[in-house]
C-alpha cells in the first residue's frame, strides 16, 4: 500500500479519525480534508507519531470550489488521489421528530418543544440531505477525476443501517443515507469501464459525540432508546470505532479488486434481526 494516497473527508469525527489512523498504519498516505484545521492538525500529529504520513487541507464538502482548491494543493504536495473515503455526514435537530409515532392529539397541542412530522423545517431537512448526500457527491466529482486511467483506485462511501431500515425520529438522515447507498451502486456501474471501484460500509449504532446524550444517561446507563437498540442488536453492544477497520481495509485493498457496488453492514447483526 506504500505511496497510495487516501483522501478522507470527515476525518476529525470519532469514527473517521480511527479509520484514518488505522489506514496510515497500513502504509497509506493520508490526506485529511476538514473545516476545523485545529482538529485536522491534531490528527496529523497523531498519525506521524505512529510512523505514518499525513497532510491537512482545508475544505468544505459542500463547496466545490473549496474542494478543487484542496485537490490542487494536495496534487502539488502529495500526488493524485488513489482512494477517496467520503466520511463527512451527520444529523440535525431540525430534521428530527420529538416522538417516534404521531398521535392525533399531538396536532392539538400548543407545545413549541414538540416536533411532529408536520413541524419539520425545510432548513433542517435540506441541511441533513446536503451534508450526507451532496457531501459525498461533490468530493467524488472533484477527486475521482484523477483516478481515471490509474490502477487500484476506488471510492468508499459511508452509508448507515438506516438506509435500509429507516429509524424512527430521523427521516432526513435515513432518506439521505438511502440516497448514499443508491448512489454507491449507480456510481459503481458508471465508473466500471474506467477501473474505479465504488463501495460503502453501513455502520450500525456506534457511540459518538453526536448521539451519546441520546443513547446514554449522565450516569452511563442507557436511555430508553439506547435500551431498544441493544435489545435489537444480536451482538448485545454498541459498535466501537475499531470495529469498522477490517471492512474498510478490505474495500480499500486490492484483495477486493473484483468487488464493486456493495454496501457492507457493520452493525452487530441489527439489520439481520427481526425482533423475535
N, C-alpha and C positions, 0 to 999 in steps of 0.2 A: 504493500500500500504506500510505500515511500513515494513522496513527491505528488501524490494525488491530493488535489485541493477540494475541501468540502466547505461550501458556503452554508452557514446556518443562520436563519432568522429566529427571533425569539429566544436566543441563547442565554439571555440573562434571567429567564424564568427557571424555576426549580427543576423541571424535567429536562429541558433542553440543555441546561448547564451541565447536568450529569452526563448527558449523551455527548456533549462536546468534549468533555474531559476524557471520557472513555474512548472516543474515536481518536483523540490525539495520542493516547497510549498505544493505539494500534499502528501508529506511524503516519496517519493522515495529517496534512497541514490544514489548519482550521482558520477560516475567515469568518469573523464574528461581525454580523450586521446588527446594529442596535441604535436606538434613540438615546438611551441612557449610557453615555460613554464612560461614566464612572464605574458602573457595574460591568461594562464590557472590558474595561482595563483590568478590573479585579479578576475576571475570568481568565484573561490573557496571562496575567501573572501566575495564576494557579496552574495553568497548562504548562507554562515554561518551567515552573518549579518542579513539575513532574517529568521534565525532559522533552516536552512536546514543543511544537511551533505554532504560533497563533498571531494573527494580526486583527486589528479592530478597524471597522469602517462605520462611520455614522450614516444611518439610512432610515427612512420611514417606509415601511412596506406598502403604504397606501399612496405614496408619491413616486411616480415613475421616474421623474427627473432626479430625485434623490437616489433611487436605485441605480440609475445609469451612471451617476457620478461615482457612487461606491464601486461599481463594476470597473470603471476606467482606472480608479485608484488601485483596486485590487490587481487588475491585469498588469499594471506597472510594477507593483511591489512583489507579486507572487506568481503571476501567470493566470491562465484562464481556468474557469470552474470545471471540475470533473463531476462533482456530485452536489446537488442542491437539496438541503433539508428545509422544508417550509414549516418551521416550528412556531411562528407567530400565531396567536389566537387567544380567545378568551370570551367571557360573557359580560353582560352589562345589566345592572339592576333595572334599567328602564325597559329591558326586553324580557322581564321575568314576572310571572304572576305571583300573588301572595299565597294562593292556595292551589293544591293540585287539581281540585274539582270545583266547577262552578255550581253554586246553589242559586235557586231562583230568588231567594231573599237577598242575595248579595247585590242585586241590581237596585234594591230599595234603600240600601244603607248609604248614609251620608258620611262615609269614613274616608278621609284623604289618604290614609295609610293602606287601605285595601285596594289592591290592583287586580282586577279581573282581566280577562282577555280583551274586553271592550275598552279597558283603560290603558292598554299598552300604547306607548307613544312611538310615532314613526321614527323619531330620532334614535331611540334605543334599538329598535329592530334594525334600522339601517346601519348603526354602529357595529352591532354584532355581526351582521352579514358581511359588511365590508371587511372587517378585521379578519374573519375566518376564511372567507372565500376570495375576495379581491386581494387580501394579504397573502394568498397562495398563488393566485393567478398572475399578479403583476411581477413578483420576483422571478417566476418561471419564464415569463415573457422576456425579461431582461437577461437572465443568466444562462438559460438553456440555449440561447442562440450561439454561444461559444462552444457548446457541446457537439454541435453538428459537425460530423467528419472526424470526431475523435473516438477512440476505443474506450470501452468500460465506463461510459457515462450514464448517470441516472438521476432521477428526481424522486425524492421521498417526501410525501406529504404526511401531515399529522391529522388524522381524522378523529373519530371518537365512537365509542359504543353507541352513543345517542344517534348516530347516523342511521342505524338500522332499527334501533329500539328507542323511539322518541321518549325522552324523560319528562315527567311532569314538571310544570312550572317554568321550563326554559324552552319555549317554542322557537325563538330566534336562533339560539345556539344549535338546537337539534336540526333545524332546517339548513343552517349554514354548513354543518358538518356533513349532512346528507349530500349537499351540493359538492362538497370537497371530495367525498368518496366517488361520486358520479364523474366528477371532473378527472379524477385519477384514472378511471377506466377509459374515458374518452381520450385523454392525452396519451395514454399508453398505446392506443391504436394509431393516433395521429402521428406519433413520433416513431412508430415501429420500423419505418423504412429508412430512417436515418440513424438507427442504432442507439437511441436513447430509451432506456427503460424507465417506467414510471410506476411506482408502488406507494403504498401507505401503510402505516400502523394505526390501529384504533385503540388507544388506551381506555381502560375501564376507569374505575374510581381510584384516583391517587390523591393523597392529601397534599394540597399545595396552599400557598398563602391566599389564593383566591377563594378556596372552598372550605378552609379549615374551620372557620366560625360557623359555617352552615352544617358541618357534619360532626363537630365535637363541641362539648361544653368547656367552660373555662377550667374545670377540674379534670379534663381529659376524657370524661365519659362521653358516650355517643349521644347525639341528638336523636329524636325520633326518625329523622330522615337517614341519619347515619346507621341506625339500627336496621332500618328497612333494607339499606344497601347490603350490609353484611349478611343479613338473612337470605338475600338473593344472590350471594356470591359463594359458590361452592368452595372456593379456597378459604373462605372464612376470615378474610382480612382485606384491608386496602392495599393497593399496589405500592411498591417502593420504586423510586426513580430508577434504581438499578435493574428492576425487572424488565425495563424496555431495551436494555443494551443488546441482548442476544438477537432479538428480532431486527433491530436497526443494523447491527453488524452484518447479519445475513443479507439484508436487502442492499447494503452498500457494497458488499464483497462480490468479486467475480464468481464466487460459488453459486450465486443466484443469476447467472448470465442468461438463463432461459426463463426467468421469472419476471413477468411484467403484467400490470393491470390488476394486481391483487391488493386486498386490504387485510392485513393480519390483525386479528383482535388480540390484545394483551390485557385480559380483564378477569383473570381468575375464574373463568367459567361462567361469568354473568350472562353473556349472550347465549349460552347453551342451556341455561336453566329455565324451566317453565314455571317454577314456583311450587311445584308439588313433586 
